[in-house]
């Protein structure tokens, strides 16, 4: 369930940044780069929290990090490649 919340959050963040870029007449590529940067920070905080505060070992957290960061990032890059201007 928590992973689905992260995916929904990623979609909302990406959509919000693309909407802001369109409103400010900026390129969608800039919005994609901004999304990936913000999402890396959020995903990194999540793995840090899981290891230091929740007590999970890195071996358990790493695959979750790859999933939480990788899937939305790949989706954003694919959409930018297919639809980007």
DOTOR-953403 format. One record per residue (C-alpha): residue number from 1; x, y, z. Coordinates in pm, whole numbers, plus 50000, padded with zeros to 5 digits. Example, Ala and Ser with C-alpha at 12.3 -4.5 7.8 and 13.67 -1.06 7.14 Angstrom:
2
- i;u;v;w
- 1;51230;49550;50780 .
- 2;51367;49894;50714 .
// end
This chain:
85
- i;u;v;w
- 1;50000;50000;50000 .
- 2;50282;50239;50087 .
- 3;50447;50182;49750 .
- 4;50122;50269;49573 .
- 5;50106;50592;49771 .
- 6;50458;50674;49653 .
- 7;50359;50604;49291 .
- 8;50052;50826;49324 .
- 9;50265;51098;49482 .
- 10;50513;51072;49196 .
- 11;50235;51110;48940 .
- 12;50093;51412;49121 .
- 13;50436;51576;49156 .
- 14;50518;51515;48791 .
- 15;50183;51647;48676 .
- 16;50212;51951;48900 .
- 17;50559;52036;48777 .
- 18;50452;51994;48414 .
- 19;50148;52213;48475 .
- 20;50366;52477;48638 .
- 21;50613;52461;48349 .
- 22;50331;52505;48099 .
- 23;50186;52796;48301 .
- 24;50527;52967;48311 .
- 25;50599;52887;47944 .
- 26;50894;52666;48031 .
- 27;50992;52348;47850 .
- 28;50857;52014;47955 .
- 29;51216;51886;47958 .
- 30;51290;52126;48242 .
- 31;50987;51996;48429 .
- 32;51107;51638;48377 .
- 33;51455;51720;48509 .
- 34;51302;51901;48807 .
- 35;51076;51603;48877 .
- 36;51365;51356;48866 .
- 37;51569;51578;49099 .
- 38;51287;51619;49350 .
- 39;51197;51250;49326 .
- 40;51557;51147;49391 .
- 41;51557;51359;49706 .
- 42;51225;51213;49824 .
- 43;51331;50855;49746 .
- 44;51667;50907;49916 .
- 45;51495;51039;50227 .
- 46;51269;50734;50224 .
- 47;51561;50489;50214 .
- 48;51748;50689;50480 .
- 49;51441;50682;50704 .
- 50;51388;50311;50648 .
- 51;51746;50227;50741 .
- 52;51810;50469;51028 .
- 53;51470;50509;51190 .
- 54;51267;50199;51099 .
- 55;51564;49966;51137 .
- 56;51550;49789;50801 .
- 57;51881;49668;50660 .
- 58;52013;49815;50336 .
- 59;51964;49479;50164 .
- 60;51587;49507;50225 .
- 61;51557;49878;50149 .
- 62;51763;49888;49829 .
- 63;51513;49699;49607 .
- 64;51233;49919;49736 .
- 65;51439;50231;49659 .
- 66;51506;50106;49307 .
- 67;51135;50044;49257 .
- 68;51015;50369;49414 .
- 69;51271;50584;49234 .
- 70;51314;50387;48915 .
- 71;50958;50327;48799 .
- 72;50836;50691;48813 .
- 73;51168;50814;48671 .
- 74;51150;50573;48379 .
- 75;50787;50669;48320 .
- 76;50874;51040;48321 .
- 77;51166;50988;48083 .
- 78;50956;50774;47850 .
- 79;50675;51028;47844 .
- 80;50924;51307;47780 .
- 81;51073;51110;47493 .
- 82;50734;51024;47342 .
- 83;50544;51348;47402 .
- 84;50808;51608;47483 .
- 85;50865;51927;47294 .
// end
